[in-house]
């Protein structure tokens, strides 16, 4: 299955990269430095997990890629990359390395990095809007996707989780607060990807709920695995510094629960994700993705 999943991920990543190249402003467009930095941020070898989850969930329900899938996948990938560019800034995590390369602010300066993030967030919704105006029959579903993405990315989602996380750096928190932070900061966008795929596949309520719960468990499994990698991972494989969370006094699952318990929790969320995926008509890719999330080394 690992070989099959590797091929599946490569195929979907190639599809998403091609659609991003088609939908984003071209690299040489004026102003050139902004668009060069934007392409540097987006085409830097990311996993495209959230975009792939849109596609995989849609296929798990509809058995094919429905219209609007490329727009939804590219939109959420733009939002995710905007968040990474801004997270790396000196006023946030002050990271100098991302995916084995200098971060956007380190290579192009802080001002350009802020503007790249702004541009990516804006173009995400432009992509969804253009898809909605292209075909009237598709407009209702892409409008719902727009609503889902805005909610997941905003102050009650990813941005809200980041705000609470920053506010509690260096302070002790309990497990309930830790879960709250990461259900928003990481989980909201992953859950959104699954819901967008389900919306495009015209899922009924039961299937939409199953896709949502799958995304919720996958989001927590992903974050726990990420926290573990920041403690035990190989810096060369990760493409970023190991141990940075501890240095910044960030609250993580290993810090609060320990390594062994955190691994158990990640495995439990994976099993819960499997259970929800198996409520969908064709769950194989989603089941494999849940296992990949906790077994990955980068």
N, C-alpha and C positions, 0 to 999 in steps of 0.2 A: 504493500500500500504506500510505503514511503516513496518508492520510485514513481508510482502513479501520481501521488500528490505533488512531487517535484515537477513532473511534466505539466500537471494541471496549473500549478502556480506560475510556471514559466509562460505557459500559453496565455493565461489571464493577464499577467503582468505586461506581456508584449502587447496585448489588445489595449490595455489601459494606457500604456505609454504612447501608442499610436494615436489614440483618441485625444490625449492631452496635447500632443504635438499639433493636432488639427484644431483644437478648440482654444488653446492659449494664444496670446499675442506672440508673434514670431520674435525670435531672438534679436534680430537686427532692427526691429521697429523703434521709432523715436519715442521717448528718450532711451538711447541705447544702453546706458549703464544699468538703468532700472530693469529693462527686459533681459539683459544678460544675467543680472543677479537673480531675477525671477526664475529663469531656466536653470541656473546653477542650483537653486533651492529645490526645484521640483524634480529635476533629472539627475539625482545623486545616488541612485541605487537603492531606493527604499523598497520595502516589501510590498507596498500597495495593498496591505491587508484590508483596510476599510473599503476601498474600491472593489476588491475581490469579493468581500462579503456581500456587497450589493448584488453583484452578478450571481454569486453562488446561491444566495437566498431566493432570488428571482427564479433561477433554474430549478431549485429544490421544490418550488411550488408550481411553476408553470411548465417545467420540463424543457424550457428553451429561454433564450434571452428576449424578453418583451421590448417593445419600442420604449425609448427613453432610458434604457439601461446605461448606455455610454454617458449620457448627460449626468445622470445621478452619480455614477461611479466617479466621474471626473470632478464633479462639484465637491463631493465629500473629500476627495484626495486634495483638492485645493485648500479646503478648510483645515485639514490635518497638517499640511505643510506650512500654512500660515502660522498655526499654533507652534510648530517646532521652531520656526524662524524667530518668533517673539519670545518663546521660552528660553532660547539660548542667549538672549540679550544680557548685557551686564547688570541691568536693573532687575533681572529675574534670576536665572540660574548661572549666568556668566560662563557658559560653556564655550570652549574654544575649538572643540572637535565634534563633528557630527558625521556619522557614516564614513569615518576614516579620512575626512577632509576638514579644512578650516570651516567654521560656521560662517553663515552669511555676514554677520556683523564683523567678524574677524577679517574676512577677505575684502568686504566692500565698505565697511564703516557702519556705525550704528544708525545713522539717519537713513541710509539706503535700506538697511535691514527692516526698519520700521515700515518704510514705504512698500517694500516687497510684501510684507505680511498684509498690509492694508490692501494692496492690489489683488493678492490671492483671495482674500476673503470676499472682496467685491466681485471678482470675476466668477467665483463659484455660483453666485446667484444670477449673474448674467447668463451663464451657461444653462441653468435651469429655465430661465425666462425665455431664452432663444428657442429651446426645445419645445416649450409650451406654445409659443406662437407659430412654430413650424407646422403643427398638426392639431387641429381643434379637438379631435377625439382624445389626444394625449394630454391636453392642457389640464384636465382635472387631476390626473395622477401626478403630474409634475408640480402642480400647485401644492398638493399635499406633501410632496417631497420637499418643496421649498419650506413649508411650515415645519416639517419634522427637523430639517437641518438647522433652521434658525433657532428653534427651541433647544436643540442639542448643543449648539455652539455658544449660546448666550449665557446670561447671568444665572439662569436656573439649570445650566448644563456645564459645559466644559470651562467657560470663563469663570463661572461661580465656584466650581471646584478648585480651580487654580487660585482664586482669590483667598479661599479658606485655607488652602495648603500654604500659601505664602504667609498668611497671618499667623500660622501656628508653627512656623519653622523655629526650632530651638526650644519649643514648649512641649510638655508632655500632653498627650491626648489619649483618650480611651479607644478601644476597638470600634465602637459605634461611630465615632467621629472619623476614624480612619476609613471605614467603609463608605461613609457619606462623601468624603473628599474624592475617593477614587471611583465611586459610582457616577459622579459628575465629571471629574477631570478626565478620566480615561473611558469609563464605561458608557457615558452618554453618547459619544460619537460612534462607538462600536454598535451599541443598541440601535442607533439611528440608521446605520448602514443596513442592518437586517430589516428594519421596518420599511425603509425605502424600497428595498428589493421586493418585500412582500406587497407593498402598495402597487408597484409597477406590475406585479404578477396578478393583480386583482384578487388577493387573498380574502377569504371570508374572515369573520371575527376570530374563530378558533385558530386558524392558521396564523393570523396576525399576532395573536397572543403568544403562540408557541415561538414564533420568530423573535418576538420582543424578549421573551424570557431566555431564549438561547443567547441573544446578544448581551443580556444583563450578566449571565454567568460567564460568558466568554470574556467580557470586559474585565471582570474581577480576576479571572484566571490569567489574563494577559498582564494585568498590573502586578500581580503577585510574582509571576515569572520574571517580569522586568526588574522588580525589586531584588529578587534573588540573583539575577545576572549582575546587578550592580555590586553585589557582594562577592560572588563566586565566579563570575564570568572572566573570559579571556579578553583583554583590552584590544588585541589585534583583531579578534573576531567581531567584537562589539563595534569597533570603530569609534569608541568614545571612552572617556576615563572610567575606570572602575573605582568604587569607593567614594564617589563624589557626593552621594546622598548623605553618608555619615559625616563628611567634612562640613556640609552645609546645615547639619542638624535637622534634616528632613525626616518626617515621620513615615516609616515604611513598614511593610508587613514583617520582614525579618527583625526589625528593631523592636516591634511590639510583641510579636508572637514567637520569635526565634526561627531558625532555619528549618528545623524538622517539622514544626507545626505549620509553617508557611507552605512547605511542599505538600503536606496533607491537604491543606485548604485549596491549593491550586488543583490538585487531583480531584477533590470533591466537586469543585465548580466545573471542571471538565466533564465529569460524569453527569452532572445536572444539565450541562449544555447538550451532551449526547442524548439524554432523555427527551429534551425539548425538540431537538433536530429530528428525532425519530417519529415525531408526530406529523412531519411534513411528508409529502408524497415521494420525493427523491432526495433523501438526506445524506447520501454518501459523502459528498464533498464537504458539507458542513461538519460531519462527524470527524473526518480526517483533519479539518482545519482546527478543530478544538484540541485535538491531540498535538498537533504541530505547535500551537500556541504555548503549551507548557513544556514541550520537549526541545524547543529551539535553543540555539546557542548564541543568537544575536538578535 
